[in-house]
Amino acid sequence: YNHNGNLAAPIHYRSIAPAFEALNPREALKILNELEEKGSGIRDPTAWLIKAAENKGPELDQKVRRTISWYNKSGLLQEQIMYDEVREVLSWLSVADACRLLAGLEGKEQEIKKPTAWICQAARNKLNRDGSSAAMPQPAMLAIKGGDSWKGGDSWKGGAAWRG
């Protein structure tokens, strides 16, 4: 994009990397395609890209984002953690609780077939145990309690794999 993207200014990769590495690759490509369409009409493409990535949902603490990114890059998991699916439910946990939950994946990488679902369910269980879900807005409650991303029956066994 910096050489052939017809941009008003170059994109500074180091500035956008944390926000983009945490995104689902499809979402990142959508944002880049939108930037390409707008081209030189955007004065500061770096700031625009960061804002666009942050607008995809509640932003998690940098420590949590980096941990997710590390797991995704490590190749140890059965499949990638889908950031856009875990972002909201993890945002309702404290940074310490979210990090403890993610640390629960360690040593279980091969037995947890669907880490995204495992993370979502473990976070829901933590919120329900702590009573934290009472303060959530209704759409968040439905997403967390309903959980389209977890169908059950995976290697996550009702909280046995993670105790927060």
C-alpha positions in Angstrom: 0.0 0.0 0.0 2.8 2.4 0.8 4.3 2.2 -2.7 1.2 1.5 -4.9 -1.8 2.5 -2.8 -2.0 6.1 -3.9 -2.0 7.2 -0.3 -1.5 10.8 1.0 1.0 9.5 3.5 2.8 6.2 4.3 1.3 3.6 6.6 3.5 3.1 9.7 3.2 -0.7 10.3 4.5 -0.6 13.9 1.7 1.7 14.8 -1.1 -0.4 13.3 0.3 -3.8 14.1 -1.2 -4.4 17.5 -4.7 -3.5 16.4 -4.4 -5.4 13.1 -2.8 -8.6 14.5 -5.7 -9.0 16.9 -8.3 -8.7 14.1 -9.8 -11.6 12.2 -7.9 -11.6 8.8 -11.1 -11.0 6.9 -11.9 -7.9 8.9 -8.4 -6.6 8.4 -8.7 -7.1 4.6 -12.1 -5.3 4.6 -10.5 -2.3 6.3 -7.5 -2.3 3.9 -9.9 -2.6 0.9 -11.9 0.4 2.2 -8.6 2.4 2.6 -7.7 1.5 -1.0 -11.0 2.8 -2.2 -10.6 6.1 -0.4 -7.0 6.4 -1.4 -5.5 9.9 -1.3 -8.7 11.2 0.3 -7.4 10.1 3.7 -4.7 12.5 5.1 -3.4 10.1 7.7 -3.8 6.5 6.7 -2.1 5.2 9.8 -4.5 6.9 12.2 -7.4 6.0 9.9 -6.5 2.3 10.0 -6.1 2.3 13.8 -9.4 3.9 14.3 -11.1 1.5 11.8 -9.7 -1.5 13.6 -10.7 -0.2 17.0 -14.3 0.4 15.7 -14.7 -3.3 15.1 -15.7 -3.7 18.7 -14.5 -3.2 22.3 -10.8 -3.1 22.4 -9.0 -5.5 24.8 -5.9 -4.5 26.8 -2.7 -4.8 24.9 -1.5 -7.7 27.2 -4.6 -9.7 26.3 -4.3 -8.8 22.5 -0.6 -9.8 22.5 -1.4 -13.1 24.2 -4.1 -14.0 21.6 -1.7 -12.9 18.9 1.1 -15.1 20.3 -1.1 -18.1 20.5 -2.3 -17.5 16.9 1.3 -17.2 15.7 2.7 -20.1 17.7 0.9 -22.8 15.7 0.3 -24.8 18.9 -3.5 -24.5 18.8 -5.8 -26.7 16.8 -7.2 -23.6 15.1 -6.7 -19.8 15.4 -8.4 -17.8 18.1 -10.9 -15.6 16.4 -10.4 -12.3 18.0 -13.6 -10.7 16.9 -15.5 -13.6 18.5 -13.8 -13.5 21.9 -13.3 -9.7 22.1 -16.6 -8.7 23.7 -16.9 -11.5 26.3 -13.2 -11.0 27.3 -13.8 -7.2 27.6 -16.1 -7.8 30.5 -13.4 -9.5 32.5 -10.6 -7.7 34.3 -7.2 -7.8 32.5 -5.9 -10.2 35.1 -8.9 -12.6 34.7 -8.6 -12.5 30.9 -4.9 -13.3 31.1 -5.5 -16.1 33.6 -8.2 -17.5 31.3 -5.9 -17.4 28.3 -3.1 -19.0 30.4 -5.5 -21.9 30.9 -4.9 -22.9 27.3 -1.3 -23.7 28.1 -0.6 -27.4 28.0 -4.0 -28.1 26.6 -3.4 -26.9 23.1 -3.8 -30.3 21.5 -6.9 -31.4 23.5 -8.8 -28.1 23.0 -10.1 -28.4 19.4 -12.0 -25.1 19.3 -10.0 -22.5 21.4 -12.3 -19.7 20.4 -15.3 -21.6 21.8 -13.4 -22.7 24.8 -12.4 -19.1 25.7 -15.9 -17.8 25.2 -17.4 -20.5 27.4 -14.8 -20.1 30.1 -15.3 -16.3 30.2 -19.1 -16.8 30.3 -18.7 -19.2 33.2 -16.4 -16.7 35.1 -18.9 -13.9 34.5 -21.8 -16.0 35.7 -19.9 -17.2 38.8 -18.9 -13.7 39.7 -22.4 -12.2 38.9 -20.7 -9.7 36.6 -23.2 -10.3 33.8 -25.9 -8.3 35.7 -24.3 -5.0 34.7 -23.9 -5.8 31.0 -26.1 -4.1 28.4 -28.8 -6.4 27.0 -27.1 -7.2 23.6 -23.9 -8.2 25.4 -25.8 -10.4 27.8 -27.5 -12.2 25.0 -24.2 -12.7 23.2 -22.5 -14.0 26.3 -25.4 -16.2 27.6 -26.5 -17.3 24.1 -23.2 -18.0 22.6 -23.5 -18.8 19.0 -19.8 -19.6 18.8 -19.9 -22.5 21.4 -21.9 -25.5 20.6 -20.7 -27.7 23.4 -19.3 -31.1 23.4 -15.8 -30.0 22.6 -12.8 -30.7 24.8 -13.9 -28.0 27.2 -15.7 -29.9 30.0 -17.9 -27.6 32.0 -15.2 -25.6 33.7 -12.8 -28.5 34.4 -10.2 -27.2 32.1 -10.1 -23.7 33.6 -10.8 -22.5 37.1 -10.7 -18.7 37.4 
